[in-house]
């Protein structure tokens, strides 16, 4: 029984660690190593409006959740019950992984200081409000981060 408990803790820990990493694929989180080899530009501006949006899971959270759930379900019961527990664990894990990896975000309409008008960016991980000053960091046309000033 001790081995099952340790295996359960290991699988849960690895699953949570991986899925939480998958949830941070948007603006405001860690940066890709690619940007260390790039010259980036930025624009500053004022947030004009904010709309709540949900950034959907790219599939990785669902996959990890399903695998974790199936492993955990497989540890329960025996015979035909084990098969059902494995299937149920996989389905519940897939749902949970999808929900965890989906992220709440904000769609920001920003009036740029350089006079080029308004832009719309989606930012997650931080909360912005109308009237707030921000910096939009770009690598070419790709958005790298949105930061409060």
ChimeraX attribute file (.defattr): number of C-alpha atoms within 10 A of each C-alpha:
attribute: neighborCount
match mode: 1-to-1
recipient: residues
	/A:1	6
	/A:2	7
	/A:3	8
	/A:4	12
	/A:5	11
	/A:6	11
	/A:7	15
	/A:8	16
	/A:9	13
	/A:10	11
	/A:11	17
	/A:12	17
	/A:13	12
	/A:14	14
	/A:15	21
	/A:16	17
	/A:17	11
	/A:18	17
	/A:19	24
	/A:20	16
	/A:21	15
	/A:22	21
	/A:23	25
	/A:24	17
	/A:25	19
	/A:26	19
	/A:27	21
	/A:28	17
	/A:29	17
	/A:30	12
	/A:31	14
	/A:32	9
	/A:33	8
	/A:34	8
	/A:35	12
	/A:36	9
	/A:37	7
	/A:38	10
	/A:39	9
	/A:40	15
	/A:41	13
	/A:42	14
	/A:43	13
	/A:44	19
	/A:45	22
	/A:46	21
	/A:47	21
	/A:48	18
	/A:49	17
	/A:50	19
	/A:51	12
	/A:52	12
	/A:53	14
	/A:54	13
	/A:55	17
	/A:56	14
	/A:57	19
	/A:58	14
	/A:59	15
	/A:60	18
	/A:61	28
	/A:62	25
	/A:63	18
	/A:64	24
	/A:65	30
	/A:66	26
	/A:67	21
	/A:68	26
	/A:69	27
	/A:70	23
	/A:71	21
	/A:72	22
	/A:73	23
	/A:74	20
	/A:75	16
	/A:76	16
	/A:77	13
	/A:78	11
	/A:79	8
	/A:80	9
	/A:81	13
	/A:82	15
	/A:83	16
	/A:84	17
	/A:85	21
	/A:86	24
	/A:87	18
	/A:88	18
	/A:89	24
	/A:90	25
	/A:91	19
	/A:92	19
	/A:93	26
	/A:94	24
	/A:95	17
	/A:96	18
	/A:97	30
	/A:98	24
	/A:99	17
	/A:100	19
	/A:101	26
	/A:102	22
	/A:103	20
	/A:104	15
	/A:105	20
	/A:106	22
	/A:107	17
	/A:108	23
	/A:109	19
	/A:110	25
	/A:111	21
	/A:112	20
	/A:113	13
	/A:114	9
	/A:115	8
	/A:116	8
	/A:117	10
	/A:118	15
	/A:119	13
	/A:120	14
	/A:121	15
	/A:122	21
	/A:123	25
	/A:124	24
	/A:125	16
	/A:126	14
	/A:127	12
	/A:128	21
	/A:129	14
	/A:130	13
	/A:131	13
	/A:132	14
	/A:133	19
	/A:134	19
	/A:135	17
	/A:136	20
	/A:137	19
	/A:138	17
	/A:139	15
	/A:140	12
	/A:141	9
	/A:142	9
	/A:143	18
	/A:144	21
	/A:145	21
	/A:146	25
	/A:147	16
	/A:148	13
	/A:149	10
